[in-house]
Structures are given as C-alpha cells and as structure tokens.
Amino acid sequence: MLDRSQAPTAFPIEKIKFPSAEKFILDNGLLVNSVSLGDQPVFKFELCTAAGGIHSDQAGLASMVAQLMKRGTQNHSAQFLNQTFDFYGAFWEIQATLDQANFTVYGLSKHFEKLMPYVIEMIQEALFSEEEFNKELEIEIQKNKLNWEKTAYSASQLFRKNLFGADPYGRSATPESLAKLELDTLKNFYKATWSQKMPTIFISGKISEKEIQVLNQQFGSISFSPQTKQEIGGTLTFQKATQHREKKDHALQSSIRVGQAGINRNNPDYFGFSMLNTLIGGFFGSRLQKNIREEKGFTYGISSSLSPMHRGGYWVVGTDVKNENVEETLAEIKKEVRLIQEELVGEEELNLVKNYLMGSFTGELTQAFDIAEKVKIIELEGLSADYYDLFQSKIMEISPKEIRDLANQYLDPSQFTEVVVGGN
C-alpha cells in the first residue's frame, strides 16, 4: 500500500533538446515559423510587425491604432467581423506592446482558410472612420483615467518614466496625451506600419501543408516593404537613480516599484541574471517572499522580475504593502540584495532554484503554443537557434560564486530607482 506520509523520491531534471520550428518563405519573402505538435485540430496564428510604441512619436498612438483596426474595414463592419469570428469559434486580438504589435487568432484548423481573409482585411483595409475613432478615443480615455487611479498601475508606469526619461520606453499614455491624438496621424501610422512593413508569422498547433499553402495563397501576394534592422530611438540611456513618492487620497496601501537598469536576452549574462532574479524574488519560495511575506507579514505577495526589451531591459521588485510598512519594506529589499552580494548561496537553495527553473522550462515544452512563444522570442530578438539549449546548460552549471559576482556586477542598492504610490 502506498505510504502517503512519505514524499516520493525526487530526481534531477535532465536537459532536453529545444524543438526547432520549421521555416517557410512565402512568395513575397514573408517568413513563416511553424510548430506542429499535438493531436487536437487547433491552431494559433500570430502576425508580428514593427508597429509598437517605439515606432511612434506619441504615447498611446500604437495602441489606439491596434484598437481601431478592430472597428471595421472597407468591406465589413466591426459587428460583422466579431460575429464571423464567433461563428467559427475563434478568439482574436490585436495588441501593441512597446517593441512590436501582434495580431493573434486561436481557432479550429478546419476554419483556418475561412478566417485568414478577414485578418488580411484588417491589416490592409482598416476603415478608421471618424465616428469609430471618437467612440474608441472616449473609451480609451476613460479606461486610462481609471488605470491611473490604481496605485499598482501608476507605480509601474512611473517607474519606467523615472528609469528611461524621455526615451520611448519611458512614455506612458495619459488622458491628456490621448486627447491630443488625431485621426489622420493614426491613419498615417497604420499605412506606414501594419499595411506596409513586412511582418513575421508564427503558426502552431496541428499544422499541415494545407495551412502553409493557405498562407502563401493569401499572404504571399501582398507587397510588403522589407524591414530594416536599424535601431529605433538611438542609444538607450538610463536616468540617474531617483526616489519618487506620489500620494493618493484614501489609498489604504502603497504600491512599491524598486530596481534599476538591466540587460536583455542578447547579453551573455542574461541566463545567470535569470537565475539570480529567481533566487531573490522570481518564484514563490524566493528570499523576498520568505522575508517580506512569511516572516514580516507585510504583503500577500512580492516578486522581482526581468523585463527584457529589444533595446535594453530593467530589473524591478514590485509589491503592495500597508502605508506604515513602506520604509521597512524598502530597507528589507535592499538588505536581501546585499546579502546575495556578500554571501555565497548554499548548494541546497541553489539546487532548489535550478530544479524549479528546469521544471518550469520543460513544462512549457509540452504544447505547441508555448513552444511557438519561445520560437517567437528567438526570431524577433535575433537570438541563436540553440538559445534555449544554452539556457538549460547555464542553469544547470552555474555556481554560487557566479551568482554572487553577477549580483555585484548588475545590482547596486545605492543606485536603485524607487517609486511609491499610495497613502504613504
């Protein structure tokens, strides 16, 4: 009989080969990355293009364009488009991030050919009517006002602003900046990006030759302009460390964001920095969780994270605490960083984090959609094809001394940018 009072024997997780995507070039030169895996007849289609925030000169412009693309085309109304995707049981979304913009569709493979023409309509023939623009603008302004009332949202936006300054990475939309957007500006941005620049397509699920043929027939005849590799926004510079406090009346808690400039995936130290971040605050058993949550009881949750972007990155700790615990929380965050800079991590703790990272990674390789997400990172950020194989090797081999050296090289509590928003 199974003795449930005894934990099962644990074994180290072994390195596995990261599955590569199959690449296809359509007649017009458009690159398609395909990950075919699984038995369920489903697909995820994602079209990625250089239409993110850093490609515009106004905060909120790229996101507003993405929203208006869903508001109708030259041939079909927004209602028709939504009803059609619903009829075929498909989920779809158009979003703009800082670096890029994405058009994503999830659906059944048997409906793939029927859905793609509507995707093409929205990226080539979006209507941008004045009536829909005014409606969407009013909605976005109200949503933005509500977001800025939330301490967590405000803290995150202000942290980027204090870290990056006037750089596009430091911009955030406000009700005032959104109100300055003009319809013609949106149209021009759309024509110069979505409808003109060569995108990259990622398709995953149960993918056959038929889906590739459909893509070639429908997307392969569009005359896109080849994308250049020129750097957007010039050299990325970070601002001097600052301490920003913003009081919000009636806020019972304060949102804390503290951190500094970091690195992105193109830096060879990124793998080790990922390990360092996990130890400090990157999982539920991290040092910050044990200190601030379990021992002090200041918060329900605290975490640290790496935010890699195309032109750089940053490292940040985030949490919400009672107003009277703000200063002590900030002091404890810095204390934990200094400890990892001064003392070698114990083998038991290091192995725990190694197994956590390896287990999380291998768990994300069981579905085509998750694999495609990593393929997308490799392709769009110009990483080597064996990037995730190297990642596994580094995680398994990293030593306590390397962790300490990285902490001293990339983290400096005296240079942390601090943002606190709430009732402090």
Secondary structure by P-SEA (a helix, b strand, c coil): ccccccccccccbbbbbcbbbbbbbcccbbbbbbbbbcccccbbbbbbcccccccccccaaaaaaaaaaacccccccaaaaaaaaaaacccccccccccbbbbbbbcccccccccaaaaaaaaccccccaaaaaaaaaaaaaaaaaaaacaaaaaaaaaaaaacccccccccccaaaaaaccaaaaaaaaaacccccbbbbbbbccccaaaaaaaaacccccccccccccccccbbbbccbbbbbbbbccccbbbbbbbcccccccccaaaaaaaaaaaaccccccccccccccccccccccbbbbbbccccccccccccccccaaaaaaaaaaaaaaaaacccccaaaaaaaaaaaaaaaaaaaccaaaaaaaaaaaaaaccccaaaaaaaaaaacccaaaaaaaaaaccccccbbbbbbccc
